[in-house]
Amino acid sequence: MKALLCRAYGPPESLVVEEVATPVPGAGEVLVEVKAAGVNFPDTLIIQNKYQIKPPLPFSPGGELAGTVRAVGEGVTRVRVGQPVIGFTGWGAFAECVLVPQERIIPMPEGMPFDVAGSFVMTYGTCLHALKDRALLARGESVLVLGAAGGIGLASVELAKALGAGTVIAAASSDDKLATCRAHGADATINYTTEDLREKLKTLVGAKGVDVVCDPVGGAYAEPALRSTGWRGRYLVLGFADGEIPKLPLNLPLLKGSAIVGVFYGEFVRREPANAARDLAELMALYQKGAIKPLVYRRYTLAQTAEALNAIARREVQGKAVVIP
């Protein structure tokens, strides 16, 4: 089989497509023939040894996938050969086949396309965990989403609306991106390259401030967003797509009675598998009734994966990029 390999840490251009042996599933493992694998910002970090997960070299990046079961190991009862499934791997998905522990496999909903299924779990799972479990979002509350046209951003916009948020404000760097956000449910938008984030928020939510901030970006807009939270506001730390980890003044949460809340979906899945499974079931129900509509930006071949990773790093992608091995 073919696999995209990281043999030495470096930029996306250092990845190579090679022929490797097809793995054989051991006890509790499922061999999945990959039909689609989502591209996520952590993939750009893991290949540079800049991420908290550090697989041994050589490895294939790619943390989520959809495909069909080719073989199962001893003791596997959750799925059968030939069944369409979704897998959450952490790494390894940018390949024609990948081994997945059966506890990280779920059946693919009927009617869901492979490219959507393969790019669904990490973004929507992260955002549901963030908004429901970490922010405890209440119906009618306001939500500000930074980097709102990206994978995490657009999922946050859709899920905030689906969970009953009163006003969802999407902030992004271009009018084209903001048009995408409005098409996916944003009530108001801010172009933070041409508008002052704090001043525009004052016109949208007034002196009350915003209740929840979803920030997968970090960088220069983190502090203005935190300053714009209201009493008992929650600022969700979802990532640092800007490349800069902000240093926030801790007097702000003290004065506002607010909270800076970390969101690490992979660790949530590992530590709380029953709660993670509950969230996934809720996501599938929301998808099947049309409450969320994932956007696939572009499909890439295995050999084009470096292009996809660079597009993610440059923050060009709206919704999700997908590799089709």
RAKAQUI-V87298 format. One record per pair of residues at least 4 apart in sequence whose ideal C-beta (glycine too) atoms are under 7 Angstrom apart, sorted by sequence separation. I is the first residue (numbers start at 1). GAP is how many residues later the second one is. D is the distance in whole Angstrom. If there is no record, write none. Layout:
# RAKAQUI-V87298
I&GAP&D / I&GAP&D
This chain:
# RAKAQUI-V87298
10&4&4 / 25&4&4 / 39&4&6 / 42&4&6 / 43&4&7 / 55&4&4 / 72&4&4 / 79&4&5 / 89&4&5 / 100&4&5 / 108&4&6 / 112&4&6 / 113&4&7 / 114&4&6 / 115&4&7 / 116&4&6 / 120&4&6 / 121&4&5 / 122&4&6 / 123&4&6 / 124&4&6 / 125&4&6 / 126&4&6 / 127&4&6 / 128&4&5 / 129&4&5 / 130&4&5 / 131&4&5 / 137&4&6 / 149&4&6 / 150&4&7 / 151&4&6 / 152&4&6 / 153&4&7 / 154&4&6 / 155&4&6 / 156&4&6 / 157&4&7 / 158&4&6 / 159&4&6 / 161&4&6 / 173&4&6 / 175&4&6 / 177&4&7 / 178&4&7 / 179&4&7 / 180&4&7 / 182&4&5 / 191&4&5 / 196&4&6 / 197&4&6 / 198&4&7 / 200&4&6 / 201&4&6 / 202&4&7 / 205&4&6 / 217&4&6 / 218&4&5 / 221&4&6 / 222&4&6 / 223&4&6 / 224&4&6 / 229&4&3 / 240&4&7 / 248&4&7 / 250&4&7 / 251&4&6 / 252&4&6 / 264&4&6 / 265&4&6 / 266&4&7 / 267&4&6 / 268&4&6 / 269&4&7 / 272&4&6 / 273&4&6 / 274&4&7 / 275&4&7 / 276&4&6 / 277&4&7 / 278&4&7 / 279&4&6 / 280&4&6 / 281&4&7 / 282&4&6 / 283&4&6 / 284&4&6 / 285&4&7 / 300&4&4 / 304&4&7 / 305&4&6 / 306&4&6 / 307&4&6 / 308&4&7 / 309&4&6 / 310&4&6 / 317&4&5 / 25&5&6 / 45&5&4 / 46&5&4 / 49&5&7 / 93&5&6 / 100&5&5 / 112&5&5 / 129&5&6 / 130&5&6 / 132&5&6 / 148&5&4 / 149&5&6 / 160&5&4 / 172&5&4 / 181&5&4 / 190&5&5 / 192&5&5 / 195&5&5 / 205&5&5 / 240&5&5 / 253&5&5 / 286&5&4 / 287&5&6 / 300&5&6 / 311&5&5 / 312&5&5 / 8&6&7 / 25&6&5 / 45&6&4 / 79&6&6 / 92&6&5 / 131&6&5 / 147&6&4 / 148&6&7 / 172&6&5 / 229&6&6 / 253&6&6 / 286&6&5 / 311&6&5 / 46&7&6 / 72&7&7 / 161&7&6 / 182&7&6 / 190&7&6 / 215&7&6 / 253&7&6 / 269&7&4 / 300&7&6 / 23&8&6 / 145&8&5 / 160&8&5 / 170&8&6 / 181&8&6 / 268&8&6 / 300&8&4 / 6&9&6 / 7&9&7 / 42&9&5 / 72&9&6 / 89&9&6 / 108&9&5 / 148&9&6 / 172&9&6 / 201&9&6 / 226&9&5 / 312&9&6 / 5&10&7 / 69&10&5 / 71&10&6 / 190&10&5 / 215&10&6 / 225&10&7 / 311&10&6 / 4&11&5 / 5&11&5 / 69&11&7 / 70&11&7 / 89&11&6 / 145&11&5 / 157&11&6 / 170&11&4 / 178&11&4 / 69&12&5 / 145&12&5 / 213&12&5 / 248&12&7 / 4&13&5 / 5&13&5 / 69&13&6 / 87&13&4 / 157&13&6 / 178&13&6 / 213&13&7 / 308&13&4 / 47&14&5 / 68&14&6 / 69&14&5 / 2&15&6 / 3&15&6 / 46&15&6 / 68&15&7 / 89&15&7 / 308&15&6 / 68&16&6 / 69&16&6 / 88&16&5 / 170&16&4 / 175&16&6 / 188&16&5 / 213&16&6 / 2&17&6 / 3&17&5 / 87&17&6 / 143&17&4 / 168&17&6 / 169&17&7 / 174&17&7 / 43&18&5 / 67&18&7 / 87&18&5 / 168&18&5 / 169&18&7 / 210&18&5 / 305&18&5 / 1&19&6 / 43&19&6 / 168&19&5 / 169&19&5 / 170&19&5 / 171&19&4 / 172&19&7 / 173&19&7 / 209&19&6 / 210&19&6 / 211&19&6 / 43&20&7 / 66&20&5 / 85&20&5 / 86&20&5 / 167&20&5 / 173&20&5 / 209&20&5 / 210&20&6 / 215&20&7 / 297&20&5 / 1&21&5 / 42&21&7 / 85&21&7 / 167&21&7 / 169&21&6 / 171&21&5 / 209&21&3 / 212&21&7 / 215&21&6 / 297&21&5 / 300&21&6 / 302&21&6 / 65&22&5 / 85&22&6 / 86&22&5 / 143&22&5 / 148&22&4 / 208&22&5 / 211&22&6 / 212&22&5 / 213&22&5 / 214&22&5 / 215&22&6 / 216&22&4 / 218&22&4 / 226&22&6 / 297&22&5 / 300&22&7 / 40&23&6 / 64&23&7 / 79&23&7 / 85&23&6 / 137&23&7 / 142&23&7 / 145&23&7 / 148&23&6 / 149&23&5 / 210&23&6 / 213&23&6 / 215&23&6 / 216&23&4 / 219&23&3 / 223&23&6 / 233&23&6 / 235&23&7 / 237&23&6 / 295&23&6 / 296&23&6 / 297&23&6 / 298&23&6 / 299&23&5 / 300&23&5 / 301&23&6 / 302&23&5 / 64&24&6 / 65&24&7 / 78&24&5 / 83&24&7 / 84&24&4 / 140&24&7 / 141&24&6 / 142&24&6 / 145&24&7 / 148&24&5 / 157&24&6 / 161&24&4 / 197&24&6 / 209&24&6 / 212&24&7 / 214&24&6 / 217&24&5 / 218&24&5 / 222&24&4 / 234&24&7 / 237&24&7 / 295&24&3 / 296&24&6 / 297&24&5 / 37&25&5 / 63&25&7 / 64&25&7 / 127&25&6 / 131&25&7 / 139&25&4 / 141&25&6 / 142&25&4 / 143&25&5 / 144&25&5 / 145&25&5 / 146&25&5 / 147&25&7 / 216&25&6 / 217&25&5 / 219&25&4 / 223&25&6 / 227&25&6 / 231&25&6 / 232&25&5 / 233&25&4 / 234&25&5 / 235&25&5 / 236&25&5 / 237&25&5 / 238&25&5 / 294&25&7 / 295&25&7 / 299&25&5 / 38&26&5 / 63&26&6 / 76&26&5 / 79&26&6 / 126&26&6 / 137&26&5 / 140&26&4 / 143&26&7 / 145&26&7 / 158&26&5 / 171&26&6 / 198&26&5 / 218&26&6 / 222&26&6 / 226&26&5 / 230&26&7 / 231&26&5 / 232&26&6 / 235&26&7 / 237&26&6 / 294&26&7 / 296&26&6 / 37&27&7 / 63&27&5 / 70&27&6 / 78&27&6 / 142&27&7 / 144&27&7 / 154&27&7 / 157&27&5 / 158&27&6 / 197&27&5 / 201&27&5 / 218&27&6 / 219&27&6 / 229&27&6 / 234&27&5 / 236&27&6 / 37&28&4 / 63&28&6 / 65&28&4 / 79&28&7 / 123&28&4 / 127&28&4 / 131&28&6 / 137&28&6 / 149&28&4 / 157&28&6 / 197&28&7 / 218&28&5 / 36&29&7 / 62&29&6 / 64&29&6 / 123&29&5 / 127&29&5 / 131&29&6 / 157&29&5 / 192&29&6 / 198&29&6 / 229&29&5 / 36&30&5 / 61&30&6 / 62&30&6 / 63&30&6 / 154&30&6 / 198&30&6 / 34&31&5 / 35&31&6 / 60&31&7 / 62&31&3 / 86&31&5 / 124&31&5 / 128&31&6 / 132&31&7 / 149&31&5 / 15&32&7 / 35&32&4 / 59&32&6 / 60&32&5 / 62&32&4 / 123&32&4 / 127&32&5 / 131&32&6 / 149&32&6 / 32&33&7 / 34&33&4 / 35&33&7 / 59&33&7 / 61&33&6 / 65&33&6 / 88&33&5 / 148&33&5 / 33&34&5 / 60&34&5 / 86&34&7 / 12&35&7 / 32&35&4 / 33&35&5 / 60&35&5 / 86&35&6 / 124&35&7 / 169&35&6 / 32&36&7 / 55&36&5 / 10&37&7 / 32&37&6 / 33&37&5 / 53&37&6 / 9&38&7 / 10&38&7 / 32&38&7 / 148&38&7 / 167&38&7 / 9&39&6 / 30&39&6 / 31&39&5 / 9&40&4 / 31&40&4 / 6&41&5 / 30&42&5 / 66&42&6 / 29&44&4 / 28&45&6 / 46&45&6 / 25&46&5 / 27&46&5 / 30&46&6 / 25&47&6 / 26&47&5 / 27&47&4 / 28&47&5 / 25&48&4 / 27&48&5 / 28&48&6 / 66&48&5 / 8&49&7 / 30&49&6 / 7&50&6 / 6&51&7 / 7&51&4 / 66&51&4 / 6&52&6 / 66&52&4 / 5&53&5 / 6&53&6 / 32&53&6 / 65&53&5 / 64&54&6 / 5&55&6 / 6&55&6 / 32&55&6 / 64&55&7 / 4&56&5 / 37&56&4 / 3&57&5 / 37&57&6 / 64&57&5 / 144&57&7 / 64&58&5 / 156&58&4 / 34&59&6 / 63&59&6 / 34&61&6 / 34&62&6 / 33&63&7 / 34&63&6 / 142&63&5 / 153&63&6 / 33&64&5 / 34&64&6 / 152&64&4 / 32&65&7 / 31&66&6 / 32&66&6 / 144&66&5 / 150&66&7 / 31&68&6 / 32&68&6 / 142&68&5 / 143&68&7 / 146&68&7 / 142&69&5 / 143&69&5 / 144&69&5 / 145&69&5 / 146&69&5 / 147&69&5 / 29&70&5 / 30&70&5 / 141&70&4 / 146&70&7 / 147&70&4 / 29&71&7 / 141&71&6 / 143&71&7 / 146&71&5 / 29&72&6 / 30&72&5 / 28&73&6 / 29&73&7 / 23&74&7 / 25&74&6 / 28&74&5 / 241&74&6 / 22&75&5 / 30&75&5 / 137&75&6 / 146&75&6 / 23&76&5 / 135&77&5 / 36&78&4 / 35&79&4 / 36&79&4 / 146&79&6 / 38&80&5 / 36&81&7 / 37&81&5 / 38&81&3 / 144&81&6 / 36&82&3 / 40&82&5 / 35&83&7 / 36&83&7 / 38&84&6 / 130&84&6 / 152&86&6 / 152&87&7 / 4&90&4 / 4&91&7 / 150&91&7 / 3&92&4 / 2&93&7 / 3&93&7 / 1&94&7 / 2&94&5 / 147&94&6 / 1&95&4 / 1&96&5 / 135&99&4 / 135&101&6 / 134&102&6 / 130&106&5 / 130&108&6 / 184&109&7 / 40&111&7 / 184&111&7 / 126&112&7 / 162&124&5 / 135&126&7 / 134&127&5 / 134&129&5 / 162&129&4 / 162&130&6 / 130&133&4 / 159&133&7 / 129&134&6 / 158&134&5 / 129&136&5 / 126&137&7 / 180&138&5 / 126&139&4 / 129&139&5 / 125&140&6 / 154&141&6 / 177&141&6 / 122&143&7 / 129&150&6 / 128&151&5 / 125&154&6 / 128&154&7 / 125&155&6 / 128&155&6 / 125&158&7 / 124&159&5 / 150&165&7 / 154&165&5 / 151&166&7 / 150&167&6 / 124&168&7 / 151&168&6 / 149&169&5 / 151&169&5 / 103&170&6 / 106&174&6 / 120&174&6 / 109&175&5 / 112&175&7 / 119&175&7 / 90&176&6 / 119&177&7 / 109&178&7 / 116&178&5 / 109&179&6 / 116&180&6 / 88&181&7 / 115&181&5 / 115&184&6 / 123&197&7 / 41&198&6 / 41&200&5 / 119&201&4 / 119&203&5 / 118&204&6 / 115&207&5 / 94&208&7 / 94&211&6 / 53&213&7 / 94&229&6 / 96&229&5 / 95&230&6 / 62&261&7 / 44&265&5 / 43&266&6 / 44&268&6 / 39&269&5 / 44&269&5 / 39&270&7 / 41&271&6 / 39&273&6 / 38&282&6 / 39&282&4 / 39&283&7 / 38&284&6 / 39&284&6 / 17&285&6 / 37&285&7 / 17&286&5 / 36&286&5 / 37&286&5 / 36&288&6 / 37&288&7 / 15&290&6 / 15&291&6 / 34&291&5 / 13&293&5 / 12&294&4 / 12&297&4 / 4&298&6 / 12&298&6 / 2&300&6 / 4&301&5 / 2&323&7
